[in-house]
Amino acid sequence: MVEKNVGLKKAFIYFWATVIILFLLFPFFVMISTMLKDFNQVYSKPPFWIPKRIAWENFKVIWTKYPMAKYFLNSFIIASGSTILNTLLCIPAAYAVARLRFKGRHFLLYMFLVVQMFSPVIVIISLFKIMSKLHLLNTYISLILVNSVFTLAFNIWMLNGYFQSIPKEIEEAALIDGCNRVSTIYKIMIPIAMPGVVTTVIYSFIASWNEFMFALTFIKTMDKRPLTVGLYNFIGRWMVQWQYLMAASFFALIPVVVLFFLIEKQLVQGLAGGAVKG
């Protein structure tokens, strides 16, 4: 009887897990179905899921009639720059919060979470005015700075948990051997906390790659637009070119998916470890 109950429980769990997975994957199925249809099939009534004819020309159109390669390059520059700047800032900040003892340390740590709760919409006008005064509108630097700032709080919180979990004796031994604070961070602390560092890097890159609102606000010219704003070209005043939009969105997902599978192990370790140790 006990084994039967265990089997039923597992079957129940597997059933609902399958339902949830299918529900989550349904938008991707819609995307793939739409990008393989031509205009007439997309707007046919009644609609159908399986394309009657695969419209391979959709992929040719988005690469020849639209500057998709330039959009990809812009997004890569912005995401890479934001990730590098964020990593250079969050590692020493997280180390300082984890190791140094000063008044307001815990308050500062919790304020990082409070900052993360605010929507970027609240400060977008103020940031626009600041970028205008600094003559940074329509530049990569404006998006790199803004994206770095808005991912910094979470990354500091995550790395703080990892640095706290490292025994102080290891760091003290390195200091006795002649290392200073900076060399201790980069030679001892970072290699040990590498899963957390990888997590923050991936989080920064994906957040910058997917950012839309600041890019739409700060960038004016076509040649500086990232991919997220470039996709907006397929949305017209009277009609949406869904077949081109879904095809371009499919290509936009590829770098993130590839990056995730390359470092999946470190990413899972980083999220689990940061949640437990933080």
C-alpha positions as a Markdown table, in Angstrom:
| # | Residue | x | y | z |
|---|---|---|---|---|
| 1 | Met | 0.0 | 0.0 | 0.0 |
| 2 | Val | 2.8 | 2.4 | 0.9 |
| 3 | Glu | 4.6 | 1.7 | -2.4 |
| 4 | Lys | 1.4 | 2.2 | -4.3 |
| 5 | Asn | 0.9 | 5.6 | -2.6 |
| 6 | Val | 4.4 | 6.6 | -3.4 |
| 7 | Gly | 3.9 | 5.6 | -7.1 |
| 8 | Leu | 0.7 | 7.7 | -7.3 |
| 9 | Lys | 2.4 | 10.6 | -5.7 |
| 10 | Lys | 5.2 | 10.5 | -8.2 |
| 11 | Ala | 2.7 | 10.1 | -11.1 |
| 12 | Phe | 0.8 | 13.2 | -9.8 |
| 13 | Ile | 4.0 | 15.2 | -9.6 |
| 14 | Tyr | 5.2 | 14.2 | -13.1 |
| 15 | Phe | 1.7 | 14.9 | -14.5 |
| 16 | Trp | 1.6 | 18.5 | -13.2 |
| 17 | Ala | 5.3 | 19.1 | -14.0 |
| 18 | Thr | 4.5 | 18.1 | -17.6 |
| 19 | Val | 1.5 | 20.4 | -17.7 |
| 20 | Ile | 3.5 | 23.3 | -16.3 |
| 21 | Ile | 6.4 | 22.7 | -18.8 |
| 22 | Leu | 4.0 | 22.5 | -21.7 |
| 23 | Phe | 2.3 | 25.7 | -20.5 |
| 24 | Leu | 5.7 | 27.5 | -20.3 |
| 25 | Leu | 6.8 | 26.2 | -23.7 |
| 26 | Phe | 3.6 | 27.2 | -25.5 |
| 27 | Pro | 4.7 | 30.7 | -26.4 |
| 28 | Phe | 7.9 | 29.3 | -28.0 |
| 29 | Phe | 5.7 | 26.9 | -30.0 |
| 30 | Val | 3.6 | 29.9 | -31.2 |
| 31 | Met | 6.8 | 31.8 | -32.1 |
| 32 | Ile | 8.1 | 28.9 | -34.2 |
| 33 | Ser | 4.8 | 28.3 | -35.8 |
| 34 | Thr | 4.4 | 32.0 | -36.8 |
| 35 | Met | 7.9 | 32.5 | -38.1 |
| 36 | Leu | 7.5 | 29.6 | -40.5 |
| 37 | Lys | 4.3 | 31.1 | -42.1 |
| 38 | Asp | 3.9 | 33.7 | -44.8 |
| 39 | Phe | 1.7 | 36.7 | -44.5 |
| 40 | Asn | -1.4 | 35.0 | -45.8 |
| 41 | Gln | -1.1 | 32.1 | -43.4 |
| 42 | Val | -0.5 | 34.3 | -40.4 |
| 43 | Tyr | -3.7 | 36.3 | -41.0 |
| 44 | Ser | -5.8 | 33.4 | -42.3 |
| 45 | Lys | -9.2 | 32.7 | -40.7 |
| 46 | Pro | -9.7 | 30.4 | -39.0 |
| 47 | Pro | -6.0 | 30.3 | -37.8 |
| 48 | Phe | -4.0 | 27.0 | -37.8 |
| 49 | Trp | -0.9 | 25.9 | -35.9 |
| 50 | Ile | 1.0 | 23.9 | -38.5 |
| 51 | Pro | 2.2 | 25.9 | -41.5 |
| 52 | Lys | 0.8 | 24.6 | -44.8 |
| 53 | Arg | 4.0 | 25.8 | -46.5 |
| 54 | Ile | 7.2 | 26.7 | -44.7 |
| 55 | Ala | 8.1 | 30.3 | -45.6 |
| 56 | Trp | 11.9 | 30.1 | -45.5 |
| 57 | Glu | 12.0 | 33.5 | -47.2 |
| 58 | Asn | 11.1 | 35.2 | -43.9 |
| 59 | Phe | 14.7 | 34.6 | -42.7 |
| 60 | Lys | 16.2 | 36.0 | -45.9 |
| 61 | Val | 14.0 | 39.1 | -45.7 |
| 62 | Ile | 14.9 | 40.1 | -42.1 |
| 63 | Trp | 18.6 | 39.8 | -42.9 |
| 64 | Thr | 18.6 | 41.6 | -46.3 |
| 65 | Lys | 15.9 | 44.3 | -45.9 |
| 66 | Tyr | 16.7 | 45.1 | -42.3 |
| 67 | Pro | 20.1 | 45.8 | -40.6 |
| 68 | Met | 19.8 | 42.8 | -38.3 |
| 69 | Ala | 23.6 | 42.2 | -38.2 |
| 70 | Lys | 24.0 | 45.8 | -37.0 |
| 71 | Tyr | 21.4 | 45.3 | -34.3 |
| 72 | Phe | 23.1 | 42.2 | -33.1 |
| 73 | Leu | 26.5 | 44.0 | -33.0 |
| 74 | Asn | 25.0 | 46.9 | -31.0 |
| 75 | Ser | 23.3 | 44.6 | -28.5 |
| 76 | Phe | 26.5 | 42.7 | -28.1 |
| 77 | Ile | 28.6 | 45.8 | -27.5 |
| 78 | Ile | 26.1 | 47.2 | -24.9 |
| 79 | Ala | 25.6 | 43.9 | -23.1 |
| 80 | Ser | 29.3 | 43.1 | -23.0 |
| 81 | Gly | 30.2 | 46.6 | -21.8 |
| 82 | Ser | 27.5 | 46.6 | -19.1 |
| 83 | Thr | 28.6 | 43.1 | -17.9 |
| 84 | Ile | 32.3 | 44.1 | -17.7 |
| 85 | Leu | 31.6 | 47.4 | -15.9 |
| 86 | Asn | 29.1 | 45.7 | -13.5 |
| 87 | Thr | 31.5 | 42.9 | -12.7 |
| 88 | Leu | 34.3 | 45.4 | -12.0 |
| 89 | Leu | 32.1 | 47.3 | -9.6 |
| 90 | Cys | 30.2 | 44.6 | -7.8 |
| 91 | Ile | 33.1 | 42.4 | -6.9 |
| 92 | Pro | 34.9 | 44.9 | -4.7 |
| 93 | Ala | 31.6 | 46.3 | -3.4 |
| 94 | Ala | 30.4 | 42.8 | -2.4 |
| 95 | Tyr | 33.8 | 42.0 | -0.8 |
| 96 | Ala | 33.7 | 45.3 | 1.2 |
| 97 | Val | 30.2 | 44.5 | 2.5 |
| 98 | Ala | 31.1 | 40.9 | 3.3 |
| 99 | Arg | 34.5 | 41.5 | 5.0 |
| 100 | Leu | 34.8 | 45.0 | 6.3 |
| 101 | Arg | 32.9 | 46.0 | 9.5 |
| 102 | Phe | 31.5 | 49.5 | 9.4 |
| 103 | Lys | 28.3 | 51.3 | 10.7 |
| 104 | Gly | 25.3 | 50.8 | 8.6 |
| 105 | Arg | 26.6 | 47.7 | 6.9 |
| 106 | His | 23.5 | 45.7 | 7.3 |
| 107 | Phe | 21.3 | 48.6 | 6.5 |
| 108 | Leu | 23.3 | 49.2 | 3.3 |
| 109 | Leu | 22.9 | 45.6 | 2.3 |
| 110 | Tyr | 19.1 | 45.6 | 2.7 |
| 111 | Met | 18.9 | 48.9 | 0.8 |
| 112 | Phe | 20.3 | 47.0 | -2.2 |
| 113 | Leu | 17.2 | 45.0 | -2.2 |
| 114 | Val | 15.0 | 48.0 | -1.7 |
| 115 | Val | 16.6 | 49.7 | -4.8 |
| 116 | Gln | 16.0 | 46.5 | -6.8 |
| 117 | Met | 12.2 | 46.8 | -6.0 |
| 118 | Phe | 11.8 | 50.1 | -7.8 |
| 119 | Ser | 10.8 | 50.2 | -11.4 |
| 120 | Pro | 13.1 | 51.9 | -13.9 |
| 121 | Val | 10.1 | 53.9 | -15.2 |
| 122 | Ile | 10.3 | 56.0 | -12.0 |
| 123 | Val | 13.7 | 57.5 | -12.9 |
| 124 | Ile | 13.7 | 57.4 | -16.7 |
| 125 | Ile | 12.9 | 61.1 | -17.1 |
| 126 | Ser | 15.6 | 62.0 | -14.6 |
| 127 | Leu | 18.1 | 59.8 | -16.3 |
| 128 | Phe | 17.2 | 61.2 | -19.7 |
| 129 | Lys | 18.0 | 64.7 | -18.4 |
| 130 | Ile | 21.3 | 63.6 | -16.9 |
| 131 | Met | 22.4 | 61.9 | -20.1 |
| 132 | Ser | 21.4 | 65.0 | -22.0 |
| 133 | Lys | 23.5 | 67.2 | -19.8 |
| 134 | Leu | 26.4 | 64.9 | -20.1 |
| 135 | His | 25.9 | 64.7 | -23.9 |
| 136 | Leu | 25.6 | 61.0 | -23.8 |
| 137 | Leu | 22.3 | 60.6 | -25.6 |
| 138 | Asn | 22.5 | 58.3 | -28.7 |
| 139 | Thr | 25.7 | 56.6 | -27.4 |
| 140 | Tyr | 26.5 | 53.2 | -26.3 |
| 141 | Ile | 28.0 | 54.6 | -23.0 |
| 142 | Ser | 24.5 | 55.8 | -21.8 |
| 143 | Leu | 23.0 | 52.3 | -22.0 |
| 144 | Ile | 26.1 | 50.7 | -20.6 |
| 145 | Leu | 26.1 | 52.9 | -17.6 |
| 146 | Val | 22.3 | 52.6 | -17.0 |
| 147 | Asn | 22.2 | 48.8 | -17.4 |
| 148 | Ser | 25.2 | 48.4 | -15.1 |
| 149 | Val | 23.5 | 50.4 | -12.4 |
| 150 | Phe | 20.2 | 48.6 | -12.5 |
| 151 | Thr | 21.8 | 45.1 | -12.2 |
| 152 | Leu | 24.4 | 46.2 | -9.6 |
| 153 | Ala | 22.3 | 45.8 | -6.5 |
| 154 | Phe | 21.3 | 42.2 | -7.1 |
| 155 | Asn | 24.9 | 41.2 | -8.0 |
| 156 | Ile | 26.3 | 42.7 | -4.9 |
| 157 | Trp | 23.8 | 40.8 | -2.8 |
| 158 | Met | 24.6 | 37.6 | -4.5 |
| 159 | Leu | 28.4 | 37.9 | -4.3 |
| 160 | Asn | 28.1 | 39.1 | -0.7 |
| 161 | Gly | 26.7 | 35.7 | 0.2 |
| 162 | Tyr | 29.6 | 33.9 | -1.5 |
| 163 | Phe | 32.3 | 36.0 | 0.0 |
| 164 | Gln | 30.8 | 35.5 | 3.5 |
| 165 | Ser | 30.9 | 31.7 | 3.0 |
| 166 | Ile | 34.6 | 31.7 | 2.4 |
| 167 | Pro | 36.6 | 31.0 | 5.6 |
| 168 | Lys | 38.5 | 34.0 | 6.8 |
| 169 | Glu | 41.5 | 31.8 | 7.6 |
| 170 | Ile | 42.2 | 31.4 | 3.9 |
| 171 | Glu | 42.3 | 35.1 | 3.3 |
| 172 | Glu | 44.4 | 35.7 | 6.4 |
| 173 | Ala | 46.9 | 33.1 | 5.2 |
| 174 | Ala | 47.2 | 34.9 | 1.9 |
| 175 | Leu | 47.8 | 38.2 | 3.7 |
| 176 | Ile | 50.5 | 36.7 | 5.8 |
| 177 | Asp | 52.2 | 35.3 | 2.7 |
| 178 | Gly | 52.5 | 38.9 | 1.4 |
| 179 | Cys | 49.3 | 39.4 | -0.6 |
| 180 | Asn | 47.5 | 42.7 | -0.3 |
| 181 | Arg | 43.8 | 43.2 | -0.3 |
| 182 | Val | 43.5 | 43.6 | -4.0 |
| 183 | Ser | 45.6 | 40.5 | -4.9 |
| 184 | Thr | 43.7 | 38.5 | -2.2 |
| 185 | Ile | 40.4 | 39.3 | -3.9 |
| 186 | Tyr | 41.5 | 38.3 | -7.4 |
| 187 | Lys | 43.8 | 35.4 | -6.5 |
| 188 | Ile | 41.9 | 33.8 | -3.7 |
| 189 | Met | 38.3 | 35.1 | -3.3 |
| 190 | Ile | 37.2 | 35.1 | -6.9 |
| 191 | Pro | 38.4 | 31.6 | -7.9 |
| 192 | Ile | 36.6 | 30.2 | -4.8 |
| 193 | Ala | 33.4 | 32.2 | -5.5 |
| 194 | Met | 33.5 | 31.5 | -9.3 |
| 195 | Pro | 29.9 | 30.0 | -9.4 |
| 196 | Gly | 28.6 | 33.3 | -7.9 |
| 197 | Val | 30.7 | 35.4 | -10.3 |
| 198 | Val | 29.4 | 33.4 | -13.3 |
| 199 | Thr | 25.9 | 33.9 | -12.1 |
| 200 | Thr | 26.3 | 37.7 | -11.8 |
| 201 | Val | 27.9 | 37.9 | -15.2 |
| 202 | Ile | 25.1 | 35.9 | -16.9 |
| 203 | Tyr | 22.5 | 38.0 | -15.1 |
| 204 | Ser | 24.1 | 41.2 | -16.2 |
| 205 | Phe | 24.5 | 40.1 | -19.8 |
| 206 | Ile | 20.9 | 38.8 | -20.2 |
| 207 | Ala | 19.4 | 41.9 | -18.5 |
| 208 | Ser | 21.3 | 44.2 | -20.8 |
| 209 | Trp | 20.6 | 42.1 | -23.9 |
| 210 | Asn | 16.9 | 42.2 | -23.2 |
| 211 | Glu | 16.6 | 45.8 | -22.1 |
| 212 | Phe | 14.2 | 47.9 | -24.2 |
| 213 | Met | 12.9 | 50.9 | -22.4 |
| 214 | Phe | 16.1 | 52.8 | -21.9 |
| 215 | Ala | 17.4 | 51.9 | -25.4 |
| 216 | Leu | 14.2 | 53.3 | -26.9 |
| 217 | Thr | 14.5 | 56.5 | -24.9 |
| 218 | Phe | 18.2 | 57.2 | -25.2 |
| 219 | Ile | 19.0 | 56.0 | -28.7 |
| 220 | Lys | 17.7 | 58.1 | -31.7 |
| 221 | Thr | 19.5 | 56.9 | -34.8 |
| 222 | Met | 19.1 | 53.6 | -36.6 |
| 223 | Asp | 22.8 | 52.6 | -36.5 |
| 224 | Lys | 23.0 | 52.7 | -32.7 |
| 225 | Arg | 19.8 | 50.8 | -31.9 |
| 226 | Pro | 20.1 | 47.4 | -30.1 |
| 227 | Leu | 18.2 | 44.4 | -31.1 |
| 228 | Thr | 15.3 | 44.9 | -28.8 |
| 229 | Val | 14.5 | 48.3 | -30.4 |
| 230 | Gly | 15.3 | 46.9 | -33.8 |
| 231 | Leu | 12.5 | 44.4 | -33.5 |
| 232 | Tyr | 10.1 | 47.3 | -33.1 |
| 233 | Asn | 10.6 | 48.0 | -36.8 |
| 234 | Phe | 8.2 | 45.1 | -37.6 |
| 235 | Ile | 5.4 | 46.7 | -35.7 |
| 236 | Gly | 3.7 | 49.2 | -38.0 |
| 237 | Arg | 1.0 | 51.8 | -37.4 |
| 238 | Trp | -1.7 | 49.7 | -39.1 |
| 239 | Met | -0.3 | 46.2 | -39.1 |
| 240 | Val | 2.2 | 44.0 | -37.3 |
| 241 | Gln | 4.5 | 41.8 | -39.5 |
| 242 | Trp | 4.3 | 38.8 | -37.1 |
| 243 | Gln | 6.2 | 36.4 | -39.4 |
| 244 | Tyr | 9.2 | 38.7 | -39.5 |
| 245 | Leu | 9.0 | 39.7 | -35.8 |
| 246 | Met | 8.9 | 36.1 | -34.7 |
| 247 | Ala | 11.8 | 35.1 | -37.0 |
| 248 | Ala | 13.9 | 38.0 | -35.7 |
| 249 | Ser | 12.9 | 37.1 | -32.1 |
| 250 | Phe | 14.1 | 33.5 | -32.7 |
| 251 | Phe | 17.5 | 34.7 | -33.6 |
| 252 | Ala | 17.6 | 37.1 | -30.7 |
| 253 | Leu | 17.1 | 34.1 | -28.3 |
| 254 | Ile | 20.0 | 32.1 | -29.7 |
| 255 | Pro | 22.9 | 33.9 | -28.0 |
| 256 | Val | 21.2 | 33.7 | -24.6 |
| 257 | Val | 20.3 | 30.0 | -25.0 |
| 258 | Val | 23.8 | 29.1 | -26.1 |
| 259 | Leu | 25.3 | 31.1 | -23.3 |
| 260 | Phe | 23.0 | 29.4 | -20.8 |
| 261 | Phe | 23.9 | 25.8 | -21.9 |
| 262 | Leu | 27.6 | 26.5 | -22.0 |
| 263 | Ile | 27.7 | 27.4 | -18.3 |
| 264 | Glu | 24.5 | 25.8 | -17.0 |
| 265 | Lys | 26.3 | 24.0 | -14.2 |
| 266 | Gln | 28.0 | 27.1 | -12.8 |
| 267 | Leu | 24.8 | 29.1 | -13.1 |
| 268 | Val | 22.7 | 26.6 | -11.2 |
| 269 | Gln | 25.4 | 26.3 | -8.5 |
| 270 | Gly | 25.6 | 30.1 | -8.3 |
| 271 | Leu | 21.8 | 30.7 | -7.9 |
| 272 | Ala | 21.5 | 27.9 | -5.3 |
| 273 | Gly | 24.6 | 28.8 | -3.4 |
| 274 | Gly | 23.8 | 32.5 | -3.3 |
| 275 | Ala | 20.3 | 31.9 | -2.1 |
| 276 | Val | 21.4 | 29.6 | 0.7 |
| 277 | Lys | 24.5 | 31.6 | 1.8 |
| 278 | Gly | 23.1 | 35.0 | 1.3 |
